[in-house]
Amino acid sequence: MNRIFNDRIIQRSGKLFTKSSYSRSVYGEQIIRVSDYYLRYWNPKRSKLSAAILLGLKHFWIEEDSSVLYLGASTGTTVSHISDIAHRGTVFAVEVSYEPFSKLLKLSESRDNILPILEDARNPDRYGMIAHGVNIIYQDISQRDQIEIFNSNSKEFRTARSAILILKLRSIDSSRNDMAILSKSIRKIEGFVVVETVDLNPYDSNTYMVILRRK
Ligand SMILES: C[S@@+](CC[C@H](N)C(=O)[O-])C[C@H]1O[C@@H](n2cnc3c(N)ncnc32)[C@H](O)[C@@H]1O
């Protein structure tokens, strides 16, 4: 049975796909041609957003015209699927390391709604003017100061009404008490309320997706 999560996310035989206008594989994923569009396999082992959806994520606010600020874009694996979903919107993709950024740059040259930004997400004032008017912040950065990075971006991008924050607990604190680290981290989030948390196990251990709504 096919289950459609939104117009651009399709589930077939337990597997997720994004509907795409692009036939080129980004990270070796399977592409299926369907009349005048393509279905791109969305691998949950490669993308935490796919994993969260398969694990029962309830709140999903990325729409076809969304403007998404993506922090920690790497080579663009998840960015490419968000670009399929927000196909009439824009993905502002921030990455600090040059090596993954060069692949991200290539990806952006083949798509018209990805804007790559080579910057440290700790300095949102440096890309505030470029990524103007974003609706959603997506952050996947495994750094000790993940929450501080998120707070500084949420202050810079006040138009963002919701956010998807991935918390890699071991990067924040190496102790074993996950629940204590998670609740301490969540308490430090400013300006947003938590509407849902998803434990990404078995796809990613000690990693949570936190869905946030602006207060
Ligand atoms: C876990 S990977 C992201 C994977 C990607 N979100 C995906 O699903 O395709 C984390 C990325 O964050 C980047 N990163 C780490 N610190 C950063 C910072 N301060 N600013 C921007 N990017 C950063 C790393 O270089 C790395 O590419």
The ligand as an SDF file (V2000), in Angstrom:
LIG
                    3D

 27 29  0  0  0  0  0  0  0  0999 V2000
   26.1630   15.1310   10.7270 C   0  0  0  0  0  0  0  0  0  0  0  0
   26.7980   16.0900    9.4170 S   0  0  0  0  0  0  0  0  0  0  0  0
   25.3550   16.6130    8.5990 C   0  0  0  0  0  0  0  0  0  0  0  0
   24.6990   15.5970    7.6930 C   0  0  0  0  0  0  0  0  0  0  0  0
   23.5920   16.2420    6.8800 C   0  0  0  0  0  0  0  0  0  0  0  0
   22.7210   16.9960    7.7510 N   0  0  0  0  0  0  0  0  0  0  0  0
   22.7430   15.2500    6.1180 C   0  0  0  0  0  0  0  0  0  0  0  0
   21.8040   14.6760    6.6950 O   0  0  0  0  0  0  0  0  0  0  0  0
   22.9790   15.0870    4.9200 O   0  0  0  0  0  0  0  0  0  0  0  0
   27.2410   17.5450   10.2740 C   0  0  0  0  0  0  0  0  0  0  0  0
   27.8290   18.6350    9.3730 C   0  0  0  0  0  0  0  0  0  0  0  0
   27.8930   19.8360   10.1410 O   0  0  0  0  0  0  0  0  0  0  0  0
   29.0380   20.5410    9.7440 C   0  0  0  0  0  0  0  0  0  0  0  0
   29.3760   21.5120   10.7970 N   0  0  0  0  0  0  0  0  0  0  0  0
   29.9860   21.2680   12.0000 C   0  0  0  0  0  0  0  0  0  0  0  0
   30.1240   22.4080   12.6880 N   0  0  0  0  0  0  0  0  0  0  0  0
   29.5850   23.3980   11.9250 C   0  0  0  0  0  0  0  0  0  0  0  0
   29.4270   24.8030   12.0970 C   0  0  0  0  0  0  0  0  0  0  0  0
   29.8700   25.3940   13.2000 N   0  0  0  0  0  0  0  0  0  0  0  0
   28.8310   25.5020   11.1040 N   0  0  0  0  0  0  0  0  0  0  0  0
   28.3820   24.8870    9.9750 C   0  0  0  0  0  0  0  0  0  0  0  0
   28.5130   23.5560    9.7530 N   0  0  0  0  0  0  0  0  0  0  0  0
   29.1070   22.8210   10.7170 C   0  0  0  0  0  0  0  0  0  0  0  0
   30.0920   19.4550    9.5580 C   0  0  0  0  0  0  0  0  0  0  0  0
   31.1640   19.9050    8.7580 O   0  0  0  0  0  0  0  0  0  0  0  0
   29.2550   18.3480    8.9140 C   0  0  0  0  0  0  0  0  0  0  0  0
   29.3090   18.4190    7.5140 O   0  0  0  0  0  0  0  0  0  0  0  0
  1  2  1  0
  2  3  1  0
  2 10  1  0
  3  4  1  0
  4  5  1  0
  5  6  1  0
  5  7  1  0
  7  8  2  0
  7  9  1  0
 10 11  1  0
 11 12  1  0
 11 26  1  0
 12 13  1  0
 13 14  1  0
 13 24  1  0
 14 15  1  0
 14 23  1  0
 15 16  2  0
 16 17  1  0
 17 18  1  0
 17 23  2  0
 18 19  1  0
 18 20  2  0
 20 21  1  0
 21 22  2  0
 22 23  1  0
 24 25  1  0
 24 26  1  0
 26 27  1  0
M  CHG  2   2   1   9  -1
M  END
$$$$
